Amino acid sequence: MGSRRRYDRATYVKLQPHSVKFLDIRSPKDVLESAFCSGYACLTVGDTIVIRHEGKTLYVDIVQAMPSDAVCVIETDVEVDFALPLDYIEPPKPVSKPLPKPEKDVKESSSFVPFSGRGRRLNESNYTANEDLAAVVISNTSTKLSSETSNIGQSLKPPSPVKNTA
């Protein structure tokens, strides 16, 4: 009687399809579960498995497996990762047009002055009237403040005590 080898339960498997046709499968999880349940209980790094799906025969290499190079995939949750298919060709990158260089006539300021512009509301059509209104509000406020601050430091007389004539 032969001895049986005991395999670790798989936690991670990295697969590499031979063909880009594998990318056309709508539900690769279901297809792989079906393949593992029907014929591949154990996976070994370096092996190639055959998957039949919708009349197509697809080949997939076992690139990596954890916790060891030979693992059991029955009744275990396995994280599956895919490498690019062997016949995958990188699509050409679109050629980008170089950005136009700025003209040398433009003077660059040597010092930065924050908040050097003026604020404007977008919904105002008459700017000068609003600026005059703001100047009036500011001048009224400063007049009010100067009259209030002129009394600072003056002594106030305490109220005279009321004599009780009983």
JORAQUI-V209295 format. One line per field, one symbol per residue. phi: phi as a letter, one per 40 degrees, with the letter a starting at -180 (. if undefined). psi: psi as a letter, one per 40 degrees, with the letter a starting at -180 (. if undefined). A space follows every 10 residues. Layout:
BEGIN
phi = ???
psi = ???
END
This chain:
BEGIN
phi = .cccccbccc baabbbccbc ccccccbccc ccdcccccab cbbbdgcbbb bbafgbbbbb cccaabcacb bcbcfacbcb bbccdcccbc cccccccccc cccccccccc bcbcfccbcb ccccbbcccc cccccccccc cccccccccc ccgccccccc ccccbb
psi = hiiihhiihh dhhhihidie ddeehdgddd dddddddeeg diihheihih hhhfeihhhh ihdiiieieh ihehfihhhh ihiiidehhh iiihhihiii iiiedhhhhe ihhifeaihi idehdgdddd dddddddddd dddddddded eheihihiii ihhhf.
END
